[in-house]
């Protein structure tokens, strides 16, 4: 989240090959906590297989930041045992899915976890090229942060932090099962996004007010300042970017403080702003068609509103605001069996002001319901079963 201060694994080669063949703050930083459990290091030590989800069902995957686990959630059957857990590595952060191959990838403090979604098992936990100097928990821990999967499933891009100012974008080759290169990026990259056609990948560098655009082939990096309210206060500033969404035209949408959304073109380097009336410190964001969903965490810096969810129509500029009872962190769009569209907001706020679960907000009428999931869900994504 805010100002800064500020993983030991064994590669399961057989597990990687199997998955590849399948297709594949201001004044005081929170004290670092030890990881809550040792992560499996190969498929052999992963949890036993479970039956895979019903065909064509829509599920949620979330990282549980206060544990070594991810959760798979069936919101339709949550109260009837529709939650499964899988140990993947300490303090997981970013998560991404390549649905055609039913593969998921998780950025943990220890390494990149490769997950087979059909059996919901851990295939391998692959060490980073730049291992964390220590294994810990919390917003300021070193290790994997943001993550994105190439549209064709051939590569995974992971932002890895050694300390506030020393961060890399590492490239994982799915077919070969190894990291093949890395490049320095900005400070503490909360998020990573990729072009719809895979032609570029970008890190969202929270503490340096930057977006670093990388050519996946050459690993040439170009840094762009994104600071609509300036950089006064440096690391102690609240007016920073956190997460991003990529529009169909390839521009990157970056909500800032519930005041504006920066639309940034990573090819030309040009940007403009879209007004927002959310007035709430902006964190996670996602697209639901032409609606931009943004999590507001409340009153910080030049925002003095309450925690909320902004639903901004990118075509008309119309915006609706749904108040939330506590700060949340990230959001994804999900459709229920009846076809209703929901925003699913993860409660694992990085400043430890959130809660153990999700808030579901129906987009047509803002009806809300809660799903309790222990472990402090931080990043949530949607995927469809085989």
C-alpha distance (Angstrom), angle and dihedral (degrees) to the residues before:
residue distance angle dihedral
X1 . . .
X2 3.70 . .
X3 3.75 138.2 .
X4 3.65 117.9 -10.6
X5 3.62 145.8 -128.7
X6 2.32 119.4 161.5
X7 15.26 162.6 -35.6
X8 5.61 149.6 -173.0
X9 3.71 111.3 -162.5
X10 3.76 141.1 163.9
X11 3.76 118.9 -129.4
X12 3.80 112.5 -125.6
X13 3.80 97.9 -148.9
X14 3.78 94.8 -178.5
X15 3.77 90.1 51.4
X16 3.78 92.9 50.8
X17 3.79 92.1 49.1
X18 3.79 90.9 50.8
X19 3.78 92.0 51.9
X20 3.80 92.8 45.7
X21 3.76 91.5 51.2
X22 3.77 88.7 51.2
X23 3.82 86.3 64.0
X24 2.87 105.7 -88.3
X25 38.07 159.4 -95.5
X26 3.03 161.8 -115.9
X27 3.71 121.4 -129.7
X28 3.75 105.7 -2.6
X29 3.74 130.9 25.0
X30 3.80 116.0 -141.5
X31 3.76 116.2 -102.6
X32 3.78 113.6 -95.7
X33 3.78 115.2 -111.2
X34 3.79 128.2 -153.4
X35 3.77 118.3 -106.1
X36 3.77 111.4 -90.2
X37 3.78 96.5 -131.4
X38 3.78 143.5 2.1
X39 3.77 112.6 -96.3
X40 3.79 123.7 -129.7
X41 3.78 113.0 -103.8
X42 3.77 101.4 -157.1
X43 3.77 143.4 12.9
X44 3.79 89.7 -92.3
X45 3.79 91.8 64.1
X46 3.80 96.2 42.2
X47 3.78 123.8 109.2
X48 3.83 115.3 -80.2
X49 3.79 115.6 -89.8
X50 3.76 119.6 -87.4
X51 3.77 129.2 -160.9
X52 3.78 110.3 -81.6
X53 3.81 121.8 -117.4
X54 3.80 122.4 -82.6
X55 3.79 114.4 -84.4
X56 3.81 117.5 -79.3
X57 3.81 93.7 0.0
X58 3.80 117.9 146.9
X59 3.80 115.0 -126.1
X60 3.77 140.7 176.1
X61 3.80 125.9 -124.0
X62 3.78 118.9 -164.3
X63 3.77 138.3 176.4
X64 3.81 113.8 -127.0
X65 3.78 101.8 -144.5
X66 3.82 97.6 -166.9
X67 3.83 92.4 55.0
X68 3.81 140.5 37.1
X69 3.81 92.2 -103.3
X70 3.76 146.7 93.3
X71 3.80 123.6 -149.3
X72 3.79 130.4 -139.9
X73 3.79 110.1 -154.7
X74 3.79 131.3 -167.6
X75 3.82 101.1 -161.0
X76 3.81 90.7 -167.4
X77 3.83 91.4 60.9
X78 3.79 102.3 24.2
X79 3.80 94.2 129.6
X80 3.83 92.2 49.6
X81 3.78 98.0 58.8
X82 3.79 96.9 -74.3
X83 3.82 93.9 149.4
X84 3.82 125.1 88.4
X85 3.79 127.3 -177.1
X86 3.80 130.9 -151.8
X87 3.80 129.2 -174.8
X88 3.80 109.9 -129.4
X89 3.82 107.8 156.5
X90 3.77 140.1 -55.4
X91 3.79 122.0 -49.7
X92 3.82 100.5 -9.4
X93 3.82 117.8 -151.7
X94 3.82 121.8 165.5
X95 3.81 123.0 35.1
X96 3.80 133.4 -175.0
X97 3.80 137.4 178.7
X98 3.79 135.6 -150.2
X99 3.80 99.1 -159.3
X100 3.83 99.2 -168.4
X101 3.80 90.2 62.9
X102 3.82 96.4 31.5
X103 3.80 90.1 -125.3
X104 3.80 126.3 145.1
X105 3.79 128.4 -169.1
X106 3.80 126.3 -158.7
X107 3.81 129.9 -164.5
X108 3.81 105.8 -141.5
X109 3.78 131.0 172.2
X110 3.82 88.8 -103.8
X111 3.77 103.9 43.1
X112 3.78 146.5 -58.6
X113 3.81 112.9 -47.5
X114 3.81 118.3 -147.9
X115 3.80 113.2 -154.2
X116 3.82 130.0 -169.3
X117 3.79 104.7 -145.0
X118 3.82 95.9 -165.3
X119 3.81 92.0 63.3
X120 3.81 94.1 19.6
X121 3.80 91.9 -131.6
X122 3.78 134.3 138.2
X123 3.81 109.7 -111.2
X124 3.79 98.9 -177.0
X125 3.78 144.8 -19.9
X126 3.79 106.4 -141.7
X127 3.83 120.6 -159.3
X128 3.78 117.4 -123.0
X129 3.78 121.9 -116.0
X130 3.81 85.5 -119.3
X131 3.84 105.9 41.3
X132 3.78 119.0 -156.6
X133 3.81 113.9 -101.4
X134 3.81 89.3 -130.5
X135 3.78 139.9 9.0
X136 3.78 113.0 -118.2
X137 3.78 144.5 134.0
X138 3.76 137.0 -112.6
X139 3.75 140.0 54.6
X140 3.78 94.1 -57.1
X141 3.79 98.6 47.7
X142 3.81 118.6 121.4
X143 3.80 121.8 -119.8
X144 3.79 135.0 63.8
X145 3.79 118.0 -1.9
X146 3.81 123.7 159.4
X147 3.81 120.4 21.4
X148 3.80 137.9 -173.4
X149 3.81 133.5 -178.4
X150 3.81 121.1 -139.6
X151 3.81 111.1 -110.1
X152 3.82 91.8 -114.9
X153 3.81 92.5 47.2
X154 3.80 93.6 -118.9
X155 3.80 97.6 118.4
X156 3.78 142.4 23.9
X157 3.79 121.5 -150.1
X158 3.81 117.5 -152.9
X159 3.78 128.7 -175.1
X160 3.81 108.9 -141.0
X161 3.79 123.7 -167.1
X162 3.80 124.7 -159.0
X163 3.77 92.4 174.0
X164 3.77 136.0 -25.1
X165 3.78 96.3 -71.0
X166 3.81 101.3 28.3
X167 3.79 109.5 74.3
X168 3.81 134.9 145.6
X169 3.75 138.9 -165.3
X170 3.82 105.5 -135.1
X171 3.81 123.4 -161.3
X172 3.82 119.9 -142.7
X173 3.81 118.6 -162.5
X174 3.81 105.8 -144.7
X175 3.82 96.9 -160.9
X176 3.81 94.1 49.1
X177 3.79 94.4 37.3
X178 3.80 95.0 -134.9
X179 3.79 141.6 100.9
X180 3.78 107.4 -105.1
X181 3.78 104.6 -175.0
X182 3.78 149.1 -17.6
X183 3.78 141.9 -153.9
X184 3.80 134.1 -160.6
X185 3.80 114.9 -102.7
X186 3.80 135.8 174.5
X187 3.75 130.5 -64.2
X188 3.82 121.3 -59.2
X189 3.82 101.6 -18.5
X190 3.79 105.2 -148.5
X191 3.79 92.6 -176.1
X192 3.81 143.9 20.9
X193 3.81 124.9 -156.1
X194 3.80 132.8 -175.0
X195 3.81 135.0 -151.7
X196 3.82 117.6 -99.5
X197 3.81 88.1 -117.5
X198 3.83 94.5 39.2
X199 3.80 93.7 -115.8
X200 3.80 95.2 128.7
X201 3.79 139.9 13.5
X202 3.80 125.3 -155.8
X203 3.79 136.8 -162.3
X204 3.81 119.7 -144.6
X205 3.79 101.6 -137.0
X206 3.79 106.9 -156.9
X207 3.80 102.1 -174.0
X208 3.80 99.6 39.4
X209 3.82 95.5 48.2
X210 3.80 88.7 -123.8
X211 3.77 146.7 121.1
X212 3.80 113.8 -147.3
X213 3.81 112.5 -153.2
X214 3.82 114.7 -157.4
X215 3.80 131.5 -167.0
X216 3.85 102.7 -134.8
X217 3.82 92.5 -148.9
X218 3.80 101.1 48.3
X219 3.84 98.3 20.1
X220 3.77 87.9 -133.9
X221 3.81 107.8 158.9
X222 3.79 129.9 -153.4
X223 3.80 120.7 -169.3
X224 3.80 122.5 -146.4
X225 3.79 125.9 -170.9
X226 3.83 113.6 -129.0
X227 3.78 108.2 -174.9
X228 3.81 114.0 132.2
X229 3.82 90.7 172.3
X230 3.79 96.2 39.7
X231 3.79 129.3 -110.1
X232 3.78 99.9 -89.0
X233 3.77 109.7 145.8
X234 3.80 93.7 29.4
X235 3.79 109.9 -151.9
X236 3.79 89.9 4.2
X237 3.78 93.1 57.8
X238 3.79 120.6 111.8
X239 3.81 96.6 -162.8
X240 3.81 95.8 88.4
X241 3.77 137.5 124.9
X242 3.81 117.8 -106.0
X243 3.82 114.5 168.8
X244 3.80 135.1 3.0
X245 3.80 144.3 -157.1
X246 3.81 127.2 -148.6
X247 3.79 117.9 -131.9
X248 3.81 122.0 -142.6
X249 3.79 90.3 -102.4
X250 3.82 91.0 59.3
X251 3.80 97.6 -106.3
X252 3.80 118.8 133.4
X253 3.81 118.1 -123.7
X254 3.80 114.2 -148.3
X255 3.82 118.7 -178.5
X256 3.79 112.9 -152.9
X257 3.77 121.7 -163.8
X258 3.78 96.9 -37.2
X259 3.79 87.9 -76.0
X260 3.82 103.2 91.4
X261 3.77 141.9 -1.7
X262 3.80 112.1 -136.7
X263 3.81 112.8 -143.0
X264 3.80 104.3 -155.7
X265 3.80 126.0 -171.8
X266 3.84 106.6 -148.3
X267 3.81 91.6 -164.4
X268 3.80 99.2 53.6
X269 3.80 98.6 22.7
X270 3.80 90.8 -130.1
X271 3.79 123.9 132.8
X272 3.78 143.5 -179.8
X273 3.78 134.2 -176.0
X274 3.80 136.3 -114.9
X275 3.82 115.8 -153.1
X276 3.81 118.8 -115.8
X277 3.78 129.0 -169.5
X278 3.83 96.2 -164.9
X279 3.83 91.4 106.6
X280 3.83 90.4 -166.1
X281 3.82 129.5 116.3
X282 3.84 102.1 -92.4
X283 3.81 123.2 -129.9
X284 3.83 126.8 149.4
X285 3.78 122.4 23.8
X286 3.82 137.1 -178.3
X287 3.78 140.7 167.3
X288 3.80 126.2 -110.9
X289 3.78 100.4 -174.5
X290 3.79 105.0 -64.1
X291 3.81 92.7 -15.0
X292 3.80 118.5 99.5
X293 3.81 110.7 -149.2
X294 3.81 115.3 -158.0
X295 3.79 130.8 -179.5
X296 3.79 115.2 -135.8
X297 3.81 114.5 -161.0
X298 3.79 98.1 -164.7
X299 3.76 140.7 -109.1
X300 3.81 113.0 3.4
X301 3.81 131.7 132.4
X302 3.79 112.6 -22.4
X303 3.84 92.5 -9.9
X304 3.79 116.4 87.5
X305 3.82 101.9 174.0
X306 3.80 131.5 108.0
X307 3.82 129.1 -96.2
X308 3.79 107.8 -73.7
X309 3.79 149.4 145.3
X310 3.79 118.1 -110.0
X311 3.82 118.0 -151.2
X312 3.82 106.0 -166.0
X313 3.80 121.9 -176.0
X314 3.79 105.0 -140.3
X315 3.80 93.1 -159.6
X316 3.80 99.7 49.7
X317 3.80 103.7 20.6
X318 3.80 90.4 -126.5
X319 3.80 112.6 146.3
X320 3.79 132.3 -165.6
X321 3.80 123.6 -167.8
X322 3.82 127.0 -149.2
X323 3.83 113.7 -166.2
X324 3.83 116.8 -135.2
X325 3.78 126.5 -153.9
X326 3.84 96.4 -131.2
X327 3.81 136.7 8.9
X328 3.81 116.4 -77.9
X329 3.83 130.5 -171.6
X330 3.82 117.9 -143.1
X331 3.79 139.4 8.1
X332 3.81 140.0 -152.2
X333 3.81 134.2 -177.0
X334 3.83 118.1 -114.0
X335 3.83 133.2 178.9
X336 3.80 121.0 -148.9
X337 3.82 125.3 -141.7
X338 3.79 91.1 -92.5
X339 3.80 91.2 56.1
X340 3.79 97.6 -107.1
X341 3.80 115.3 146.2
X342 3.81 118.7 -128.9
X343 3.77 137.5 -178.1
X344 3.81 111.2 -136.3
X345 3.80 111.8 -155.9
X346 3.82 120.3 -164.5
X347 3.80 115.2 -135.3
X348 3.80 98.6 -149.5
X349 3.80 98.5 106.7
X350 3.80 111.4 -173.4
X351 3.80 93.1 -128.9
X352 3.82 90.0 60.5
X353 3.80 91.2 -113.4
X354 3.81 95.1 114.5
X355 3.81 132.7 78.8
X356 3.82 144.9 -115.0
X357 3.77 101.0 -87.2
X358 3.78 151.0 26.5
X359 3.77 135.5 -76.6
X360 3.81 114.5 -143.4
X361 3.80 115.6 -155.2
X362 3.81 119.6 -169.8
X363 3.77 106.0 -137.6
X364 3.80 99.8 -144.6
X365 3.81 97.4 55.4
X366 3.85 106.0 5.1
X367 3.81 93.7 -118.2
X368 3.81 107.2 167.1
X369 3.79 133.4 -151.6
X370 3.80 133.5 172.4
X371 3.80 132.0 -127.1
X372 3.80 114.6 -165.0
X373 3.82 114.1 -144.4
X374 3.79 119.6 165.1
X375 3.79 119.9 -133.5
X376 3.80 104.0 56.6
X377 3.82 104.6 -87.9
X378 3.78 108.4 -134.5
X379 3.81 112.4 170.1
X380 3.82 118.8 27.4
X381 3.81 129.7 -172.4
X382 3.80 135.0 174.4
X383 3.80 126.6 -126.5
X384 3.80 138.3 171.2
X385 3.80 122.1 -123.9
X386 3.81 122.3 -120.2
